[in-house]
Amino acid sequence: MGCQNSTNQVNNIQIKSNSNLVLGYWGLPLRGQPLRYILELANYPYTETKYTLSQATEWFGKDKQELQLDFPNLPYLIHGDFTITESSNIANYLIQLTNQQYLYGEGQDKYRVDNIRFVCDELTAKIFASTLQKDEEKQNQLNTQILPKIKQIQKVLASQTSFFKKLTLADIYAYTTLNYFKKTYPKEYQQFAFDFDPFLKIFEEIPRIKNYHQSEKYDKL
Ligand SMILES: N[C@@H](CCC(=O)N[C@@H](CS)C(=O)NCC(=O)O)C(=O)O
């Protein structure tokens, strides 16, 4: 009567017992970061496979083929014999698994939460893409694709320290994006610091986030 192959149901998710949850992503915050925050907020045990840009062949030349993912990409999630990709899909799975549905927001706010979530996700990718460009093109992308969106986020946040009354995915995604913007473009960030600094601070002071940021697990920019 070994329990090696038994299956548990956790929050409507079938999990083989002793299944590790593995998150695969670059050893950078970016698109994998909201997923880490969702897990950290729930104090859910997970391990990470972190790929480095300097040894990108570990991903492109090996795991991308060998992990048997249906749609190989980073981030990916492996939970026992269950595997998925697409960061938003993974976020939804983790919210269900950790029973943190409150992060979606309530009622019609859910769609405004997702509005901020998807705008920020795209903006994070745009900030990263801009860092690969040289001077003039970098400045052009900053002016045309990044700063206008940052200003929109500033307007929606107004002078609040979170987007809604309670913590939601909007805060998690916006924190990831704005913190990345601050670290990447510190000079340009200054004009937004008055509004964004208190927002960043409130998120950083959530006890589990604070512990996580102080741990080895957290990839500092
Ligand atoms: N729509 C995908 C995009 C994933 C994506 O663009 N991943 C980038 C990093 S953010 C990557 O390096 N993917 C590895 C690959 O293309 O093999 C998602 O949201 O997960």
The ligand as an SDF file (V2000), in Angstrom:
LIG
                    3D

 20 19  0  0  0  0  0  0  0  0999 V2000
    3.7900   34.4270  -24.5720 N   0  0  0  0  0  0  0  0  0  0  0  0
    4.8850   33.8390  -23.8520 C   0  0  0  0  0  0  0  0  0  0  0  0
    6.1520   34.5580  -24.2450 C   0  0  0  0  0  0  0  0  0  0  0  0
    7.3590   33.8690  -23.6480 C   0  0  0  0  0  0  0  0  0  0  0  0
    8.6650   34.5240  -24.0400 C   0  0  0  0  0  0  0  0  0  0  0  0
    8.7390   35.4400  -24.8880 O   0  0  0  0  0  0  0  0  0  0  0  0
    9.7220   34.0770  -23.3830 N   0  0  0  0  0  0  0  0  0  0  0  0
   11.0370   34.6370  -23.5550 C   0  0  0  0  0  0  0  0  0  0  0  0
   11.4940   35.2420  -22.2330 C   0  0  0  0  0  0  0  0  0  0  0  0
   10.3310   36.3940  -21.5920 S   0  0  0  0  0  0  0  0  0  0  0  0
   12.0520   33.5700  -23.9060 C   0  0  0  0  0  0  0  0  0  0  0  0
   13.2430   33.8090  -23.7710 O   0  0  0  0  0  0  0  0  0  0  0  0
   11.6220   32.4170  -24.3760 N   0  0  0  0  0  0  0  0  0  0  0  0
   12.5120   31.3300  -24.7020 C   0  0  0  0  0  0  0  0  0  0  0  0
   12.3180   30.8010  -26.0740 C   0  0  0  0  0  0  0  0  0  0  0  0
   11.8450   31.5350  -26.9530 O   0  0  0  0  0  0  0  0  0  0  0  0
   12.6990   29.6500  -26.2960 O   0  0  0  0  0  0  0  0  0  0  0  0
    4.6250   33.9180  -22.3350 C   0  0  0  0  0  0  0  0  0  0  0  0
    3.9190   34.8290  -21.8930 O   0  0  0  0  0  0  0  0  0  0  0  0
    5.1230   33.0590  -21.5910 O   0  0  0  0  0  0  0  0  0  0  0  0
  1  2  1  0
  2  3  1  0
  2 18  1  0
  3  4  1  0
  4  5  1  0
  5  6  2  0
  5  7  1  0
  7  8  1  0
  8  9  1  0
  8 11  1  0
  9 10  1  0
 11 12  2  0
 11 13  1  0
 13 14  1  0
 14 15  1  0
 15 16  2  0
 15 17  1  0
 18 19  2  0
 18 20  1  0
M  END
$$$$
